[in-house]
Amino acid sequence: MEELYFISSDKSLLDLDVIHKFLTYDSYWAQGITKKTVATSIINSALCFGIYKKNSNKGIGEQVGFARVISDLSTFAYIADVFVLEKHRGKGLSKKLINEIMVHPDLITLRRVMLATKDAQGLYSKFGFKELNNNPNLFMELKRTL
């Protein structure tokens, strides 16, 4: 059976409207984010991954998922803005997306990969991510309200 979805790290395929709509209305972490900010974050991220549903003539169809990787591509990466649109969930797409990120040749040798999640620990733990329980004071943040 042919796959109905594919994942690409080609930024030119990304649908900014789909990404912005999800982040500003459906995410818990980026409510109200501007389209300009989303566009700038994509441009300045080392890698972005889109999940696409193939259309009936085997071409590129609609974008149904996204993740971006902020990285120096040498030692460190931060995975952000991961989502699969609700009507496409339950098909293993988030696992395929994270796997694609984890095996990407530019990321596979990084010493540290981080992310933050409120509700997807089960997904990320399958790929070796762990909570910072052993040293919670290791990381600090500066959070600004703009």
LOLO-569207 format. One line per 10 residues: number of its first residue (from 0); for each residue x, y, z of C-alpha. Coordinates in steps of 0.25 Angstrom, whole numbers, plus 5000, padded with zeros to 4 digits. Each point is the difference from the previous one (the first is absolute). Last residue first. Layout:
BEGIN
NUM) X,Y,Z  ...
//
This chain:
BEGIN
145) 5025,5166,5097  5000,4991,5012  5014,4996,5002  5005,4986,5006  5014,4999,5004  5003,4986,5003  5009,4991,5008  5005,4986,4999  5009,4991,5009  4992,5003,5012
135) 4990,4989,4998  5012,4990,5001  4995,4985,5001  4986,5003,4996  5003,5006,4987  4990,4992,4993  5005,4990,4989  5000,4999,4985  5005,4987,4995  4991,4999,4987
125) 4989,4992,5007  5000,5011,5011  4996,5010,4989  4986,4994,4998  4997,4997,5014  5004,5014,5005  4990,5006,4990  4991,5009,5010  5007,5012,5005  5012,5000,4991
115) 5014,5006,4999  5011,4996,4991  5015,4997,5001  5011,4993,4991  5014,4999,5006  5012,4994,4994  4997,5001,4986  5004,4989,4991  4987,4996,4993  4996,5015,4997
105) 5005,5003,4987  4998,4986,4995  4985,5000,5004  4998,4987,5008  4993,5007,5012  4992,5010,4991  4994,4989,4992  4997,4992,5013  4993,5012,5005  4992,5001,4988
95) 4997,4985,4999  4995,5000,5015  4992,5012,4997  4994,4994,4988  4996,4987,5007  4985,5000,4994  4993,5005,5013  5000,5014,4995  4996,5005,4986  4987,5007,5004
85) 5007,5007,5012  5011,5007,4991  5014,4994,5004  5009,5009,5009  5014,5003,5004  5003,5015,5002  5014,4997,5006  5012,4991,5000  5013,5006,5006  5013,4996,4994
75) 5014,5000,5005  5014,4996,4997  5003,5002,4985  4988,5003,4992  5000,5014,5007  4985,4996,5003  4985,5005,5000  4992,4988,4995  4986,5002,4995  4988,4991,5000
65) 4988,4999,4991  4988,4992,4997  4988,4999,4990  5005,5008,4987  4990,4998,4989  5004,4992,4987  5013,4998,4993  4998,4991,4988  4996,4986,4999  4988,5003,4991
55) 4990,4998,5011  5007,5009,5010  5011,4996,5009  4998,5005,5014  5012,5008,5005  5008,5001,5013  5009,5011,5000  5014,5001,5007  5008,5012,5002  5015,5001,5002
45) 5011,5010,5004  4989,5010,5005  5002,5015,4996  4990,4999,4988  4990,4992,5008  5000,5010,5012  4999,5012,4991  4988,4994,4993  4993,4997,5014  5004,5014,5005
35) 4994,5006,4987  4987,4992,5002  4998,5006,5014  4999,4991,5012  4987,5001,5007  5001,4986,5008  5014,4995,4998  5002,4989,5011  4986,4994,5002  4998,4998,4985
25) 4987,5001,4993  4997,5014,4996  5014,5007,4998  5008,4988,4997  4990,4992,4992  4997,5012,4991  5014,5004,4998  5004,4987,4996  4989,4998,4990  5002,5014,4994
15) 5015,4998,4999  4998,4988,4991  5014,4994,5000  5005,4994,4986  5011,5010,4999  5006,4996,5013  5004,4986,4995  5001,4992,5012  4990,4990,4994  4990,4990,5006
5) 4991,4991,4992  4985,4996,5002  4991,4990,4993  5010,4989,5000  4997,4990,4989  4995,4986,5004
//
